[in-house]
Amino acid sequence: MNPLRQNCCTILAVVSLLGSASAGGRHPGSLLVFPVHRSGPEYFTVISVTNTNTKKASPWSLGGTTDVHFEYANIIPSGSAFAPLGCNVVDRVETLSPADTLSVLTRCHNATPNEGQEGYVVLSALDPLDTLTTWGHDFLIGSSMVVNASGVSYSVNAIPFRWIGLGGDPRDGELQLDDLEYESAPASVIIDCFATFSGSQLALINMTGSDRERNKIKITAYNDNEFLLSDTVEFNCWFDQPLTSVSAIFRESYLKSTPNDPLELDISCGGLGRIETGWARIDSIAVKTPGGTTISSDGVVMGAITSGEYSMFDGGRLLWESPERQLNGALFTP
């Protein structure tokens, strides 16, 4: 085949792949990101991963078999929930045969001290004939179930990324979300709706730079009367904190002081709204080293809404993704 034509065919295939994503990113991938894990005596997480490749193994072939690399990014606590000392990675490799599903209790599967661990989890497909090499195996799906100290549980789907395989070194341990190694990440993420009374939390992962780089995010929110609100927050590695701790713009008392719709969320059906709501967009506007040097003017963050460690309300969901993509995302690895 003519090399120019071959290159064009490759580019068209990649464009077709990127343009055919299912709504909400619900497609199997070679890389799965679980936004939250809690591993300890009072709360735990069950991580489930399924290999949807059903091609049977034979004496001459492994069929749809793949290895899966589990990487637990456990935060190293400091005096600030938004500025941990970093993230320590504990990793394991498991083998999934064709049509296999695996569920693990993170308290046992992760290296968990008595006081517990928390953070996020990354799963990447590895070549079963060479467990040092990532490979394209877009058949992985998964979810996590988190049970907190109050006995409340919620389940959140993993965030999938498909293998592109046009760049990067599959043996270097770097997981690049650049449309060359894996598909890219969204340029911004969106909280579709928040209700301030519920104790909802926001979990975010910094996906640009190392675990110590500071990602400054801009939160652009609208209350139930389309009134514009904004704030900025800096964090490194990962956090999972109540929305009211992330920013004052999520507090019920503050929202009541803004021009709001008195009829929104009428929970008593009496013609009067009693709970303030809104929605928000989250966008990285700068990533800097601990010394203050800018490494990117626009980074990548992804995450979920959770119900927190002690909340009595059940609930959790992934953040929505913008259609615009970002090419400088990567996942923290040791």
Steps between C-alpha positions, in 0.01 A plus 500: 500500500617852430653637829307828469174312451586270792564800729174661393313177571656485846399860575146440376472188716605695808258785422224243452587336833502829690177616345308182578508515879183401679306766689660573837814302414330168575715282277753226584861612513859392560530740792249553783510775764305463824466850653474388864611218723474482877685214665483465875336341803192728492452539127588292200479484122434211265667545161353289220649454154368282217671377186230505230722322247344153474746347253585164656854395579647193336824300523638732229354833609409698811187616322353808670721474809662816638693603806376801695727736692336641816657824625366639829590869534483547878530855626764589760306722740615845609330783683288581195258274313579694181877480539609148598871428514450290188362165394664164563426230243441137592469270202393144419455300180205266446418274204153506344411205278243542219159614637652520849386744770698583812390683815745594773457655844747787503566461872661163418625566146659835582777535761278640774628621839277491807391861454393433141584642160315706241561624149428372153573185296630449145468172308690448174504199269838324473624250246466158674818386325694804629355654817729804467322610182166680471297400198175563319225292656187713469281247678525616863200636691461556872349678796563557868273471802594717796362432848565771757510506879127565520425184304392698193612365165511638148633371171688695232605382156865508405616764250620312189772596252561312178836405361625695197849350466653764270757629748655463842711220638280213626776397740577837664221489760356830374131506411462794263151626411614677184313332211824318422538245778147517645206717404499849645319636806234774506608865517253560783256305717149590612289448811156458346318602818580546867262525796675664790315320780606149403860502622627419151875494447722571202784262415760628251819349356780717365600346167769749393844487657616292795322431829664811648410748225234756596197514269300823523140451398231754420147414607233675298157438651144612440234497769136398444430842347795493255696740721873475426740403781872416486794403717848349470657213694849346494580138573753232423456130426144436628233611742147394599338773707152639571391751237453752780869459591613531139337843464258731680297531180358153572371592846126524557531825696703664223269385222199635689666843493520498119213575259334159492180339377260465795312219328794268432503158673167519679542186711178557699284569190383818673599741225825614664851380424691409815836365381756686292643327192727579208753361256872565443782465250853420620798597287874495569659841443859436613727220618812597694787329676524529882752779435252699292629429148217464248509172309164545328246778463219247461509159663266203530274402790240226524289361780162431655237613746506277809309473825807529720633296791221564748209637295163340568390560140556236237634623167789527263550573130771586251545858392386581147768564237529792259516413129825698475805284567836556666826338387722545809332253733688212659457275799733497797717190506796405722 
